[in-house]
Amino acid sequence: MDTILKQALSILESGRVLLYPSDTVWGLACDATNEKAVQLIFEIKKRVLDKSVLVQIADLNRLDKYAFIPEHIDKVLKQYEQPITIIYPYKDGLTDLVVAKDNTIAARIPKDEFSKQLLKKFKKPIVSTSANISNKPFPIYFKDIDVEILQNVDYIVALRQDECMNQPSEIIKLEGNKTIKIR
């Protein structure tokens, strides 16, 4: 896994796009602070620019640089065993393409070992969005990924390609002590 991790890290550092098995589904990833890299993902997915994408980040300490984190976040995170994406009020430091119109960002701290190692070494958030053309179903298996996606990414992570990956994260928004389920 070290060689794959080094190659994926090189792709992120050079502002390019990788296809990888995230902690939920097959995903497209790039540096969330690099506007040109994020634009590439939007082009690959044929996604409209005003529909923001989520970011993955290594831990709450790093997330604190980019988002306002509620004091009770540890309590909220303990309620979920499965991957959870939380919408936070945005601070600064990311490309505008990942910030929603209401000045929030959707962020997830992954539990998957490859994702955790990649984020730890990269030291910045990454965009993580499903590896599908917009408005088409996300692929459950690697073999179901659209050939157009495969041809337009810069690197394909050769891990977990036989696994069924059909669990997109739940998305919630915290407003005070209230939790609102988005997905």
Beta strands, then each sheet from edge to edge (+ up, - down):
strand 1: 18-21
strand 2: 26-31
strand 3: 55-56
strand 4: 84-89
strand 5: 104-108
strand 6: 126-130
strand 7: 155-156
strand 8: 170-175
strand 9: 178-181
sheet 1: 7+ 1+ 2- 6+ 3- 5- 4+ 8+ 9-
end
